[in-house]
Amino acid sequence: MSKVVGIGCALALLVSAGLWWLFTDPGKQITAYFDRTVGVYAGSTVRVLGVEVGRIDGVVPQGDVVRVDMHVDDDVQIPADVKAVVVAPSLVSDRYVQLTPAYSGGAELVSGAVLAKDRTATPAELDDLYRSANALAQALGPDGANSTGALSEVLSTSAAALEGNGKDLNATVKQLGDLAGTLQENQGDLFATVDNLNTFTATLAASDRQIQEFYGRVDDVTGFLAGEQQQMGAALSSLAVALDDVSRFIRDNRELMASNVDNLTGVTQQLVDQRQALSEVLDVAPLGATNFINSYDAASGSVTVRGHLNELTHPPVLMVCKLLQHSMPEPVPQGLKDACDKLAPYLDGKLQLPSIGETMHHLQQGELPPLPLVDAAQQGGPR
């Protein structure tokens, strides 16, 4: 009977263990590899921002690394790029594993993830600190930097220099702190400046060949100036004398120069007023000069021209009246103006008046030239 009870109890325990294993949430499983795990044991806590979120299931050495299996609660979100750090709250207490950084969005770490050694960190051990301090003491001791007493001399000199300057040193440290705060507040501008400097240096690097050519040309110019030093000195001395003469001339002739400038203003104004005529002259003068050159007869040493005066094609009376009408700027005498007005009907082309050429031809023939005006006057005017 007791055997049956024992078997029943054993079966009940197995069933209970199976049910517990089935219905108990094991959480997210994480495996991390550390270079050492001093003070970390199975059952140590796993934390995020100091808050416990899981436990360490096992610590297993594997060669030069230590494998740490842990789990965290399913409802805790862990970032996919999380790192594991062993934290020592004090020198003698148990340590725990801190997962950092805390989740703030993005992909989450899945169960069964493995954190390689480059994603874990462990604190420096006290023995390491002792060894580092001992190495520093030996390096600065009589067997090291102070073997000739140089370090002692530096300390003595520093103590003498700082004696009585504690207040100033304190003010300097505070000012350095203020400077650091200012740099912190303006780190955006500082980084922008650094980026601009980086761009500038990259541009210089890309233009290295052009810069070298520029330096070479500057070197050539410098060498040329060095070789012509005496000539340049003489030229500068002459220039100084010339500038002195110019200054003296301006000082002695100030009034005359002012008068000339005033007169030049009138000349300039005339040029401005006649700019259209000047423009026409500049357009026509080259053609006229060319025609004049072409009219020169080198064989006879003369200029061959043909006069073509339009006024000579008019009758004499008409020519005189037209000349009187275009006489400027003097006004035409009133008597002559009245005579031309009376002759206006005849001058408008109603009578065929002989030209000067025709009149000269009749006179050369001993004949009286035709007188249409006299005939018209005798007949009572033009019809």
MOKA-V577965 format. One record per residue. N is the residue number from 1. RES is the residue in one letter. PSI is psi in degrees with one decimal (NA if undefined). OMEGA is omega as a letter, one per 40 degrees, with the letter a starting at -180 (NA if undefined). D_FIRST is the distance of its C-alpha to the first C-alpha in Angstrom with 2 decimals. Layout:
((N/RES/PSI/OMEGA/D_FIRST) (N/RES/PSI/OMEGA/D_FIRST))
This chain:
((1/M/-43.3/i/0.00) (2/S/-31.6/i/3.77) (3/K/-40.0/i/5.31) (4/V/-40.5/i/5.19) (5/V/-40.2/i/6.40) (6/G/-44.2/i/8.73) (7/I/-39.7/i/10.03) (8/G/-41.8/i/10.69) (9/C/-39.6/i/12.49) (10/A/-42.9/i/14.39) (11/L/-39.1/i/15.48) (12/A/-40.7/i/16.57) (13/L/-41.9/i/18.58) (14/L/-42.4/i/20.15) (15/V/-41.0/i/21.10) (16/S/-42.8/i/22.53) (17/A/-40.2/i/24.45) (18/G/-43.5/i/25.79) (19/L/-39.7/i/26.89) (20/W/-39.5/a/28.47) (21/W/-34.7/a/30.28) (22/L/-41.9/a/31.48) (23/F/-6.6/i/32.72) (24/T/127.3/a/33.92) (25/D/116.1/a/37.66) (26/P/-11.6/a/38.30) (27/G/-173.5/i/42.03) (28/K/127.3/i/44.98) (29/Q/131.1/a/44.43) (30/I/136.3/i/47.45) (31/T/130.1/a/48.15) (32/A/145.9/i/51.05) (33/Y/123.4/a/52.69) (34/F/158.0/i/54.31) (35/D/-26.6/i/56.47) (36/R/157.4/a/54.40) (37/T/54.9/i/51.70) (38/V/127.9/i/52.18) (39/G/7.0/i/50.10) (40/V/127.7/a/48.09) (41/Y/166.7/i/44.32) (42/A/130.4/a/41.30) (43/G/-13.8/i/40.79) (44/S/155.5/a/44.52) (45/T/154.9/i/46.01) (46/V/130.2/a/48.14) (47/R/157.3/i/50.99) (48/V/118.9/a/53.89) (49/L/33.5/i/56.85) (50/G/-2.6/a/54.70) (51/V/130.5/a/52.03) (52/E/128.5/a/48.46) (53/V/-2.2/a/47.46) (54/G/-171.3/a/44.71) (55/R/159.7/i/43.01) (56/I/128.4/a/43.29) (57/D/-31.9/a/40.33) (58/G/151.7/i/41.45) (59/V/115.0/a/44.44) (60/V/116.5/i/45.04) (61/P/137.9/i/48.26) (62/Q/89.6/a/49.94) (63/G/-125.8/a/53.13) (64/D/9.4/i/55.80) (65/V/168.8/i/53.91) (66/V/127.8/i/50.65) (67/R/130.1/i/48.45) (68/V/118.5/i/47.00) (69/D/134.7/a/44.50) (70/M/166.4/i/44.39) (71/H/152.4/i/43.69) (72/V/158.9/a/45.47) (73/D/145.7/a/44.64) (74/D/-31.1/a/45.48) (75/D/0.8/i/47.86) (76/V/125.2/i/49.97) (77/Q/126.9/a/53.00) (78/I/130.1/i/54.00) (79/P/151.6/a/57.37) (80/A/-26.6/a/57.45) (81/D/28.6/a/59.77) (82/V/154.7/i/57.62) (83/K/154.8/a/57.68) (84/A/130.3/a/55.16) (85/V/131.8/i/56.43) (86/V/125.6/a/54.69) (87/V/133.8/i/55.81) (88/A/104.0/i/55.93) (89/P/-33.0/i/56.24) (90/S/-178.6/a/57.27) (91/L/-30.3/a/57.61) (92/V/-11.5/a/54.29) (93/S/165.3/i/51.89) (94/D/151.5/a/49.48) (95/R/165.5/i/51.12) (96/Y/167.2/i/50.29) (97/V/125.6/i/51.38) (98/Q/127.9/i/53.97) (99/L/124.8/a/54.56) (100/T/145.9/e/58.23) (101/P/171.7/i/60.15) (102/A/155.0/a/58.55) (103/Y/132.5/i/58.52) (104/S/8.7/a/61.79) (105/G/160.6/i/61.90) (106/G/-159.6/a/61.90) (107/A/146.8/i/59.28) (108/E/154.1/i/55.75) (109/L/132.2/a/53.57) (110/V/159.3/i/50.86) (111/S/138.7/a/47.30) (112/G/5.1/a/47.09) (113/A/151.4/a/50.65) (114/V/128.1/i/51.74) (115/L/114.0/a/54.27) (116/A/174.0/a/56.32) (117/K/-31.2/a/57.69) (118/D/-4.8/i/60.98) (119/R/16.0/i/59.16) (120/T/162.4/i/57.52) (121/A/149.4/i/59.01) (122/T/150.0/a/58.06) (123/P/158.0/i/59.95) (124/A/137.6/a/62.17) (125/E/159.2/i/60.52) (126/L/-37.4/i/62.06) (127/D/-37.7/i/62.75) (128/D/-40.8/i/64.71) (129/L/-42.0/i/66.76) (130/Y/-44.6/a/67.48) (131/R/-40.0/i/68.57) (132/S/-42.4/i/70.80) (133/A/-40.1/i/72.37) (134/N/-41.3/i/72.98) (135/A/-39.4/i/74.60) (136/L/-42.5/i/76.80) (137/A/-40.9/i/77.85) (138/Q/-37.2/a/78.79) (139/A/-31.3/a/80.70) (140/L/-5.6/a/82.69) (141/G/-168.2/a/83.02) (142/P/-19.1/i/85.71) (143/D/0.3/a/84.36) (144/G/-120.9/a/84.50) (145/A/-23.5/a/86.67) (146/N/23.3/a/88.06) (147/S/-29.4/i/89.19) (148/T/9.1/i/92.84) (149/G/11.1/a/92.25) (150/A/-41.4/a/92.59) (151/L/-41.5/i/89.48) (152/S/-39.7/i/90.63) (153/E/-40.2/i/94.03) (154/V/-43.8/i/92.51) (155/L/-41.1/i/90.45) (156/S/-44.0/i/93.53) (157/T/-41.7/i/95.68) (158/S/-41.4/i/93.07) (159/A/-41.8/i/92.73) (160/A/-37.5/a/96.53) (161/A/-34.1/a/96.77) (162/L/-11.0/a/94.05) (163/E/124.6/i/95.29) (164/G/-0.6/a/96.55) (165/N/20.7/a/95.44) (166/G/-39.9/a/92.02) (167/K/-45.1/i/93.12) (168/D/-39.3/i/94.59) (169/L/-39.6/i/91.54) (170/N/-43.6/i/89.32) (171/A/-38.7/i/91.55) (172/T/-43.1/i/91.37) (173/V/-41.3/i/87.58) (174/K/-42.2/i/87.54) (175/Q/-37.7/i/90.00) (176/L/-37.0/i/87.88) (177/G/-42.6/i/84.94) (178/D/-39.5/i/87.08) (179/L/-42.6/i/88.12) (180/A/-39.5/i/84.52) (181/G/-41.0/i/83.79) (182/T/-42.9/i/86.82) (183/L/-36.7/i/85.72) (184/Q/-41.6/a/82.25) (185/E/-29.3/a/83.80) (186/N/29.8/a/86.06) (187/Q/-29.4/i/83.68) (188/G/-48.5/i/84.22) (189/D/-37.9/a/87.96) (190/L/-44.9/i/87.40) (191/F/-37.3/i/85.14) (192/A/-39.6/i/87.66) (193/T/-42.8/i/90.39) (194/V/-40.5/i/88.36) (195/D/-41.4/i/87.78) (196/N/-40.3/i/91.51) (197/L/-38.3/i/92.29) (198/N/-42.7/i/89.89) (199/T/-41.1/a/91.69) (200/F/-46.6/i/95.03) (201/T/-35.4/i/94.08) (202/A/-39.3/i/92.71) (203/T/-42.4/i/96.04) (204/L/-41.2/i/97.91) (205/A/-39.5/i/95.79) (206/A/-26.9/a/96.49) (207/S/27.9/a/100.20) (208/D/-39.7/a/100.38) (209/R/-45.2/i/103.10) (210/Q/-37.6/i/105.31) (211/I/-41.2/i/104.87) (212/Q/-40.3/i/105.90) (213/E/-40.2/i/108.93) (214/F/-44.8/i/109.82) (215/Y/-38.8/i/109.57) (216/G/-41.1/i/111.75) (217/R/-40.5/i/114.39) (218/V/-39.5/i/114.30) (219/D/-40.2/i/114.78) (220/D/-44.1/i/117.75) (221/V/-41.8/i/119.30) (222/T/-42.4/i/118.80) (223/G/-39.9/i/120.42) (224/F/-44.7/i/123.33) (225/L/-37.2/i/123.88) (226/A/-38.3/i/123.76) (227/G/-27.3/a/126.38) (228/E/27.7/a/128.59) (229/Q/-45.4/a/128.27) (230/Q/-43.8/i/131.99) (231/Q/-40.5/i/133.06) (232/M/-38.3/i/130.62) (233/G/-42.8/i/131.89) (234/A/-40.3/i/135.46) (235/A/-41.8/i/134.54) (236/L/-37.6/i/132.81) (237/S/-44.1/i/135.82) (238/S/-39.2/i/138.15) (239/L/-38.3/i/135.92) (240/A/-42.4/i/136.07) (241/V/-43.5/a/139.89) (242/A/-42.4/i/140.00) (243/L/-37.0/i/137.77) (244/D/-40.9/i/140.01) (245/D/-42.2/i/143.07) (246/V/-43.0/i/141.46) (247/S/-42.4/i/140.53) (248/R/-40.6/i/144.11) (249/F/-44.1/i/145.58) (250/I/-40.0/i/143.45) (251/R/-40.1/a/144.37) (252/D/-25.7/a/148.11) (253/N/31.7/a/148.24) (254/R/-47.2/a/145.82) (255/E/-42.5/i/148.43) (256/L/-40.6/i/149.83) (257/M/-38.2/i/146.37) (258/A/-41.2/i/145.57) (259/S/-42.5/i/148.84) (260/N/-38.9/i/148.09) (261/V/-40.5/i/144.65) (262/D/-43.8/i/146.22) (263/N/-37.2/i/148.76) (264/L/-27.0/i/146.06) (265/T/-42.7/i/144.34) (266/G/-43.2/i/147.36) (267/V/-43.2/i/147.47) (268/T/-39.5/i/143.77) (269/Q/-39.6/i/144.27) (270/Q/-41.5/i/147.09) (271/L/-39.1/i/144.87) (272/V/-42.4/a/142.19) (273/D/-32.4/a/144.78) (274/Q/22.5/a/146.15) (275/R/-32.8/i/142.85) (276/Q/-43.1/i/143.43) (277/A/-41.2/i/146.87) (278/L/-39.6/i/145.50) (279/S/-40.6/i/142.75) (280/E/-40.9/i/145.39) (281/V/-43.8/a/147.53) (282/L/-29.7/i/144.60) (283/D/-39.3/a/143.92) (284/V/-30.7/a/147.57) (285/A/-44.1/i/148.96) (286/P/-41.3/i/147.34) (287/L/-42.0/i/148.79) (288/G/-42.4/i/152.21) (289/A/-39.9/i/152.29) (290/T/-43.6/i/151.38) (291/N/-38.4/i/154.14) (292/F/-41.9/i/156.63) (293/I/-39.5/a/155.78) (294/N/-25.2/a/156.17) (295/S/-7.9/a/159.58) (296/Y/128.5/i/160.99) (297/D/105.9/a/163.44) (298/A/-30.9/a/163.46) (299/A/-42.1/a/166.49) (300/S/-8.9/a/168.77) (301/G/33.7/a/166.98) (302/S/168.6/i/166.78) (303/V/123.2/a/164.30) (304/T/114.1/i/164.62) (305/V/160.7/i/163.94) (306/R/116.7/a/165.04) (307/G/132.5/i/165.70) (308/H/84.4/a/164.35) (309/L/114.5/a/165.30) (310/N/-30.3/a/164.51) (311/E/-29.4/a/167.04) (312/L/-12.0/i/169.98) (313/T/-11.4/i/169.20) (314/H/158.1/i/170.09) (315/P/155.9/a/173.68) (316/P/-46.2/a/175.27) (317/V/-42.7/i/175.28) (318/L/-39.6/i/171.67) (319/M/-43.2/i/170.67) (320/V/-43.4/a/172.35) (321/C/-39.8/i/170.69) (322/K/-38.8/i/167.25) (323/L/-39.1/i/167.74) (324/L/-38.9/a/168.81) (325/Q/-31.3/a/165.78) (326/H/7.3/i/163.40) (327/S/117.7/i/165.19) (328/M/149.5/e/162.71) (329/P/-2.4/a/162.37) (330/E/137.8/i/166.06) (331/P/150.9/i/166.92) (332/V/133.8/i/169.47) (333/P/143.5/a/172.94) (334/Q/-37.6/a/173.46) (335/G/-45.6/i/176.65) (336/L/-36.8/i/175.04) (337/K/-40.3/i/172.01) (338/D/-39.5/i/174.30) (339/A/-41.9/i/176.15) (340/C/-36.4/i/172.92) (341/D/-39.5/i/171.81) (342/K/-33.6/a/175.08) (343/L/-0.3/a/174.62) (344/A/-43.5/i/170.98) (345/P/-32.6/a/171.82) (346/Y/-27.6/a/173.55) (347/L/-12.8/a/170.77) (348/D/2.5/i/168.10) (349/G/6.4/a/169.32) (350/K/-27.1/i/171.75) (351/L/141.8/i/174.63) (352/Q/92.3/a/174.58) (353/L/141.8/i/175.73) (354/P/146.2/i/176.71) (355/S/174.2/i/174.55) (356/I/-39.5/i/175.91) (357/G/-43.4/i/175.97) (358/E/-40.7/i/178.04) (359/T/-44.2/i/180.39) (360/M/-34.8/i/180.93) (361/H/-44.4/i/181.62) (362/H/-39.6/i/184.37) (363/L/-39.1/i/185.96) (364/Q/-27.7/i/186.02) (365/Q/-0.2/a/187.82) (366/G/21.3/a/190.40) (367/E/155.4/i/189.18) (368/L/124.7/a/188.22) (369/P/154.5/i/184.51) (370/P/142.3/a/183.50) (371/L/78.2/a/183.24) (372/P/-32.4/a/181.02) (373/L/-41.3/i/180.73) (374/V/-42.8/i/184.51) (375/D/-42.0/a/184.84) (376/A/-37.4/i/182.08) (377/A/-39.3/i/183.65) (378/Q/-30.1/a/187.01) (379/Q/-3.3/i/185.37) (380/G/20.1/i/183.54) (381/G/169.7/a/180.05) (382/P/148.7/a/177.39) (383/R/NA/NA/176.70))
